[in-house]
Amino acid sequence: MLYRLVYKHLLVHVPAETAHHAAFAAIRLVERVPALRTQLARLLAPKDPVLRTRALGLDVPGPLGLAAGFDKDALAPDALAAMGFGFVEIGTVTGRPQPGNPKPRMFRLTEDQALINRMGFNNHGSTSAAVRLKARTGSAVVGANIGKTKVVGPADAIEDYVASAARLGPVADYLVVNVSSPNTPGLRDLQAVASLRPLLSEVRRTLDASGPAGRGSGTRRVPLLVKIAPDLSDEDVDAVADLAVELGLDGIIATNTTISRTGLRTDAAEVEAIGAGGLSGPPVAQRSLEVLRRLRARVGADMVLIAAGGITTGDDAYERIRAGASLVQAYTGFIYGGLFWPRQVQQRIAERLRADGFTSVNQAVGADLEAS
């Protein structure tokens, strides 16, 4: 209630990216003070045993994770985990540092509880992110999301991804190849199977040669996932699913932001004035759920699917789990929901699990598909 009042009367009048930086500055302070992280985790981190889940060879304390985009440079992953997320995905990071697109580049659609962004992978580069991940003192499950540097042409895209994979593989718990942001020219062309096959194959070889995943994790193989767009046709979703099975990928993230503007409550003229960018939040929820269900039916029961896109409540998250998601991620829901939102979502998932007779998240994954 307090956060909603502050948002309605104060934050809504501050540019979205400025508000993000101000909030993130406080989170970074928590990251630098382990005692503060510990206290925050005691209050907010998931502790209910029914929420514990096993995915990607990892033990995760709760199925809700923070999607890539919030902590682009691995500045505060352990503090974010202490706020109630079961895992945190940093990035998107690129092979070289880059400033991203000109500002303003993030916009609120308050009536839709949505965001439009055209950030353009602003980040300090994968070398910097790898140094931070290696030096961190926390124990949160942290994945790394990698993308293509804007100035790198299509012919050199694989080399750019491979460089980031080599740097981040040894210090991340899993790695995600992002080929689905709408804000880097030509990036989504890499979702075509003809381009995606050699890219993922080379990244997999690089990860296998770079050593075990995560810090102090013995010989565990680095899990590799690909993140796809909701704007793919059903046929292209099937093709990516088949390729993931063929290459032995560990998982798929469904989905990124959309370039569609259909079904919005926000005034059309306001949306048009914002211009290009990826739309996130509730407007993408239905298509993201459709893609998730299609993927689960196509890849079978064993591959990990991470659901993202339009998750704003614990009921949304639970619906994705029953539809086949081993884990779920959110970003926009956190922006609008505030500090206690991750804990509230995790608690609601736990309530729904128990009400349906499950003793763990893993038991509920794909339950709707099995029932049908």
C-alpha positions as CSV (number, residue, x, y, z in Angstrom):
1,M,0.0,0.0,0.0
2,L,2.8,2.4,1.0
3,Y,4.7,1.7,-2.2
4,R,1.6,2.2,-4.4
5,L,1.0,5.6,-2.7
6,V,4.6,6.6,-3.2
7,Y,4.5,5.4,-6.8
8,K,1.2,7.1,-7.6
9,H,2.2,10.5,-6.1
10,L,6.0,10.6,-6.6
11,L,7.7,8.0,-8.7
12,V,5.3,8.3,-11.6
13,H,6.5,11.9,-12.1
14,V,10.1,10.8,-12.3
15,P,11.4,9.5,-15.6
16,A,11.4,5.7,-15.6
17,E,15.1,5.2,-16.0
18,T,15.9,7.8,-13.4
19,A,13.6,6.1,-10.9
20,H,15.3,2.8,-11.6
21,H,18.8,4.2,-11.0
22,A,17.7,5.8,-7.7
23,A,16.1,2.5,-6.4
24,F,19.0,0.5,-7.6
25,A,21.5,2.7,-5.8
26,A,19.9,1.6,-2.5
27,I,20.0,-2.0,-3.5
28,R,23.7,-1.7,-4.4
29,L,24.3,-0.4,-0.9
30,V,22.8,-3.5,0.5
31,E,25.0,-5.6,-1.8
32,R,28.1,-4.0,-0.3
33,V,27.1,-4.6,3.3
34,P,26.8,-8.4,4.0
35,A,25.0,-7.7,7.3
36,L,22.3,-5.8,5.6
37,R,21.9,-8.6,3.0
38,T,21.5,-11.1,5.9
39,Q,18.9,-9.0,7.6
40,L,16.9,-8.4,4.4
41,A,17.1,-12.1,3.6
42,R,15.7,-13.0,7.0
43,L,12.7,-10.8,6.3
44,L,12.0,-11.5,2.6
45,A,13.9,-14.5,1.2
46,P,11.8,-17.6,0.4
47,K,12.1,-20.2,3.2
48,D,9.0,-22.4,2.8
49,P,10.2,-25.9,1.9
50,V,7.3,-26.4,-0.6
51,L,8.9,-23.7,-2.8
52,R,12.3,-25.4,-3.1
53,T,12.9,-26.7,-6.6
54,R,15.5,-28.5,-8.6
55,A,16.2,-27.2,-12.1
56,L,19.3,-27.0,-14.3
57,G,21.2,-29.0,-11.8
58,L,20.6,-26.2,-9.2
59,D,18.8,-26.1,-5.9
60,V,16.7,-23.0,-6.0
61,P,14.9,-21.8,-2.8
62,G,11.9,-20.4,-4.7
63,P,10.7,-20.6,-8.3
64,L,10.4,-16.9,-8.9
65,G,13.5,-15.3,-10.3
66,L,14.4,-11.8,-11.5
67,A,14.6,-11.5,-15.2
68,A,17.6,-10.0,-17.1
69,G,17.4,-6.3,-17.6
70,F,17.2,-5.0,-14.0
71,D,20.8,-5.7,-13.0
72,K,22.6,-5.4,-16.3
73,D,26.2,-5.4,-14.9
74,A,26.1,-7.8,-12.0
75,L,26.2,-5.0,-9.5
76,A,23.9,-6.4,-6.8
77,P,22.7,-10.0,-7.6
78,D,22.9,-11.2,-4.0
79,A,21.0,-8.2,-2.6
80,L,18.3,-8.8,-5.2
81,A,18.1,-12.4,-4.1
82,A,17.8,-11.3,-0.5
83,M,14.7,-9.3,-1.5
84,G,12.8,-12.5,-2.2
85,F,13.9,-13.9,-5.6
86,G,14.9,-17.5,-5.8
87,F,17.5,-16.7,-8.5
88,V,18.7,-13.7,-10.4
89,E,19.7,-13.3,-14.0
90,I,22.1,-10.5,-14.8
91,G,22.6,-8.8,-18.2
92,T,22.0,-8.6,-21.0
93,V,25.8,-8.1,-21.3
94,T,27.7,-7.9,-24.6
95,G,31.2,-8.8,-25.7
96,R,32.2,-5.1,-25.6
97,P,31.0,-2.2,-23.4
98,Q,28.4,0.0,-25.0
99,P,26.2,2.9,-24.0
100,G,22.9,1.7,-25.4
101,N,20.4,3.8,-27.3
102,P,19.8,7.6,-26.7
103,K,17.6,8.7,-23.8
104,P,14.7,8.7,-23.1
105,R,14.6,4.9,-23.7
106,M,12.3,3.5,-21.0
107,F,8.6,4.5,-20.6
108,R,5.7,3.6,-18.3
109,L,2.3,2.6,-19.5
110,T,0.7,2.9,-16.1
111,E,-2.8,2.0,-17.2
112,D,-1.5,-1.3,-18.5
113,Q,1.0,-1.8,-15.7
114,A,3.5,-2.2,-18.5
115,L,6.8,-0.8,-19.8
116,I,8.2,0.0,-23.2
117,N,12.0,0.0,-23.4
118,R,14.5,0.5,-26.1
119,M,17.6,0.4,-23.8
120,G,19.8,-1.2,-26.5
121,F,21.9,-3.4,-24.2
122,N,23.6,-0.6,-22.3
123,N,26.3,-2.3,-20.2
124,H,29.9,-2.3,-19.2
125,G,30.7,-5.5,-21.1
126,S,31.1,-9.1,-20.3
127,T,34.7,-8.8,-18.9
128,S,33.5,-6.4,-16.2
129,A,30.5,-8.5,-15.4
130,A,32.7,-11.6,-15.1
131,V,35.0,-9.8,-12.6
132,R,32.1,-8.8,-10.4
133,L,30.6,-12.3,-10.4
134,K,33.9,-13.9,-9.5
135,A,34.4,-11.4,-6.6
136,R,30.9,-11.6,-5.0
137,T,30.6,-12.9,-1.5
138,G,27.0,-14.1,-1.6
139,S,25.7,-17.5,-2.5
140,A,22.6,-16.7,-4.6
141,V,21.9,-18.6,-7.8
142,V,22.9,-16.2,-10.6
143,G,22.6,-16.7,-14.3
144,A,24.2,-14.6,-17.0
145,N,22.3,-13.4,-20.1
146,I,24.5,-12.5,-23.1
147,G,23.7,-10.6,-26.3
148,K,25.4,-9.2,-29.4
149,T,27.4,-6.0,-29.4
150,K,25.6,-3.5,-31.6
151,V,28.6,-2.5,-33.7
152,V,29.4,-6.2,-34.4
153,G,28.2,-7.3,-37.8
154,P,26.3,-10.5,-38.6
155,A,29.5,-12.3,-39.8
156,D,31.2,-11.7,-36.4
157,A,28.2,-12.3,-34.1
158,I,29.2,-15.8,-33.1
159,E,32.7,-14.7,-32.1
160,D,31.1,-11.9,-30.0
161,Y,28.8,-14.3,-28.2
162,V,31.6,-16.8,-27.7
163,A,33.8,-14.2,-26.1
164,S,31.2,-13.5,-23.5
165,A,30.5,-17.2,-22.9
166,A,34.1,-17.9,-22.3
167,R,34.3,-15.1,-19.7
168,L,31.0,-15.7,-17.9
169,G,30.7,-19.5,-18.0
170,P,33.1,-20.2,-15.2
171,V,31.5,-17.6,-12.8
172,A,27.7,-18.0,-13.6
173,D,25.4,-20.8,-12.6
174,Y,23.8,-20.9,-16.0
175,L,24.1,-19.0,-19.3
176,V,21.4,-17.6,-21.6
177,V,21.9,-16.6,-25.3
178,N,19.6,-13.7,-26.0
179,V,18.6,-13.5,-29.6
180,S,15.2,-11.9,-29.0
181,S,15.6,-8.3,-27.9
182,P,13.9,-5.9,-30.4
183,N,16.4,-3.1,-29.6
184,T,19.6,-4.3,-31.4
185,P,19.3,-4.1,-35.2
186,G,19.4,-7.6,-36.8
187,L,19.4,-9.5,-33.5
188,R,16.1,-11.2,-33.9
189,D,17.3,-12.6,-37.3
190,L,19.5,-14.9,-35.2
191,Q,16.4,-16.7,-34.1
192,A,16.2,-18.3,-37.5
193,V,17.3,-21.9,-37.1
194,A,19.9,-21.6,-39.9
195,S,21.6,-18.9,-37.8
196,L,20.8,-20.2,-34.4
197,R,22.3,-23.7,-34.9
198,P,25.9,-22.6,-35.4
199,L,25.7,-19.9,-32.7
200,L,24.4,-22.2,-30.0
201,S,26.8,-25.0,-31.1
202,E,29.8,-22.7,-30.7
203,V,28.7,-21.3,-27.4
204,R,28.1,-24.9,-26.1
205,R,31.6,-25.9,-27.2
206,T,33.0,-22.8,-25.5
207,L,31.3,-23.5,-22.2
208,D,32.5,-27.1,-22.2
209,A,36.0,-25.9,-22.7
210,S,35.8,-23.1,-20.1
211,G,35.4,-25.2,-17.0
212,P,32.7,-26.0,-14.5
213,A,29.7,-23.7,-13.8
214,G,29.6,-21.3,-10.9
215,R,32.1,-20.7,-8.2
216,G,33.3,-23.8,-6.3
217,S,30.8,-26.0,-8.0
218,G,33.1,-28.9,-8.9
219,T,32.7,-30.3,-12.3
220,R,29.1,-29.3,-13.0
221,R,28.4,-28.6,-16.7
222,V,27.4,-25.0,-17.4
223,P,23.7,-25.1,-18.4
224,L,22.9,-23.3,-21.6
225,L,19.5,-21.8,-22.5
226,V,18.1,-19.6,-25.3
227,K,15.6,-16.8,-24.9
228,I,13.1,-16.3,-27.6
229,A,10.5,-13.6,-28.6
230,P,6.8,-13.9,-28.2
231,D,6.5,-12.5,-31.8
232,L,7.7,-15.8,-33.4
233,S,5.2,-17.6,-35.4
234,D,4.0,-21.0,-34.1
235,E,6.0,-22.7,-36.8
236,D,9.2,-20.8,-35.8
237,V,8.5,-21.7,-32.1
238,D,8.4,-25.3,-33.1
239,A,11.6,-25.0,-35.1
240,V,13.4,-23.5,-32.1
241,A,12.1,-26.2,-29.9
242,D,13.2,-28.9,-32.2
243,L,16.7,-27.3,-32.5
244,A,17.0,-27.1,-28.7
245,V,16.2,-30.9,-28.5
246,E,18.7,-31.6,-31.3
247,L,21.5,-29.7,-29.7
248,G,20.8,-30.9,-26.2
249,L,20.2,-27.4,-24.8
250,D,19.3,-27.3,-21.1
251,G,16.4,-25.0,-21.5
252,I,14.4,-22.2,-23.2
253,I,13.2,-18.9,-21.7
254,A,9.8,-17.9,-23.0
255,T,9.5,-15.0,-23.6
256,N,11.2,-11.7,-24.2
257,T,9.4,-8.4,-24.8
258,T,7.0,-7.9,-27.8
259,I,6.9,-5.4,-30.6
260,S,3.1,-5.7,-30.7
261,R,0.9,-2.9,-29.4
262,T,-2.4,-4.6,-29.6
263,G,-4.9,-4.7,-26.7
264,L,-3.5,-1.7,-24.8
265,R,-5.6,0.5,-22.5
266,T,-3.1,3.4,-22.8
267,D,-4.2,6.0,-25.2
268,A,-3.0,5.1,-28.7
269,A,-1.6,8.6,-29.4
270,E,0.6,8.3,-26.3
271,V,1.8,4.9,-27.3
272,E,2.6,6.1,-30.8
273,A,4.5,9.1,-29.4
274,I,6.8,6.7,-27.4
275,G,7.9,5.0,-30.6
276,A,9.9,1.8,-31.0
277,G,10.8,-0.6,-28.2
278,G,9.9,-3.8,-26.5
279,L,6.6,-4.0,-24.5
280,S,6.6,-5.9,-21.2
281,G,4.1,-6.6,-18.6
282,P,0.5,-7.9,-18.7
283,P,-0.1,-7.1,-22.4
284,V,2.4,-9.9,-23.3
285,A,1.1,-12.4,-20.8
286,Q,-1.3,-14.3,-23.0
287,R,1.1,-14.9,-25.9
288,S,3.9,-15.8,-23.6
289,L,1.7,-18.4,-22.0
290,E,0.7,-19.8,-25.4
291,V,4.4,-20.1,-26.4
292,L,5.2,-21.8,-23.1
293,R,2.5,-24.4,-23.6
294,R,3.6,-25.0,-27.2
295,L,7.2,-25.5,-26.2
296,R,6.3,-27.9,-23.4
297,A,4.2,-30.0,-25.8
298,R,7.0,-30.0,-28.3
299,V,10.1,-30.6,-26.2
300,G,8.7,-33.1,-23.8
301,A,8.9,-33.3,-20.0
302,D,12.7,-33.2,-19.4
303,M,13.9,-29.8,-20.8
304,V,13.7,-26.9,-18.4
305,L,11.4,-24.1,-19.5
306,I,11.6,-20.7,-17.8
307,A,8.4,-18.6,-18.1
308,A,8.7,-14.8,-18.4
309,G,6.4,-12.1,-19.7
310,G,3.4,-10.6,-17.9
311,I,3.7,-12.3,-14.5
312,T,2.2,-9.9,-12.0
313,T,0.7,-12.1,-9.3
314,G,1.4,-15.4,-7.6
315,D,-1.5,-16.9,-9.5
316,D,0.1,-15.8,-12.8
317,A,3.3,-17.6,-11.7
318,Y,1.5,-20.7,-10.6
319,E,-0.4,-20.9,-13.9
320,R,2.9,-20.9,-15.7
321,I,4.3,-23.7,-13.5
322,R,1.2,-25.9,-14.1
323,A,1.6,-25.1,-17.9
324,G,5.1,-26.5,-17.9
325,A,7.5,-23.9,-16.5
326,S,10.1,-25.3,-14.1
327,L,10.9,-21.7,-13.1
328,V,9.4,-18.3,-13.7
329,Q,10.9,-14.8,-14.1
330,A,9.6,-11.3,-13.8
331,Y,10.8,-7.7,-14.1
332,T,7.9,-5.3,-14.8
333,G,5.8,-6.9,-12.1
334,F,8.6,-6.1,-9.6
335,I,8.8,-2.5,-10.9
336,Y,5.1,-1.9,-10.2
337,G,4.9,-4.2,-7.1
338,G,7.7,-2.9,-5.0
339,L,9.9,-4.3,-2.3
340,F,7.6,-6.9,-0.8
341,W,6.3,-8.1,-4.2
342,P,8.7,-11.1,-4.6
343,R,7.8,-12.4,-1.2
344,Q,4.1,-12.0,-1.9
345,V,4.4,-13.9,-5.1
346,Q,6.4,-16.7,-3.6
347,Q,3.9,-17.0,-0.7
348,R,1.0,-17.2,-3.1
349,I,2.7,-20.0,-5.1
350,A,3.2,-21.9,-1.9
351,E,-0.5,-21.5,-1.0
352,R,-1.6,-22.8,-4.4
353,L,0.8,-25.7,-4.3
354,R,-0.5,-26.9,-0.9
355,A,-4.1,-26.4,-1.9
356,D,-3.6,-28.7,-4.9
357,G,-1.9,-31.3,-2.8
358,F,1.7,-30.8,-4.0
359,T,4.7,-31.0,-1.7
360,S,7.1,-29.3,-4.1
361,V,7.2,-27.1,-7.2
362,N,8.7,-30.0,-9.3
363,Q,5.5,-32.0,-8.7
364,A,3.3,-29.3,-10.2
365,V,5.4,-28.6,-13.3
366,G,3.2,-29.4,-16.3
367,A,0.3,-30.6,-14.2
368,D,-2.3,-29.1,-16.6
369,L,-0.7,-30.9,-19.6
370,E,-0.8,-34.2,-17.8
371,A,-4.4,-33.7,-16.7
372,S,-5.4,-33.1,-20.3
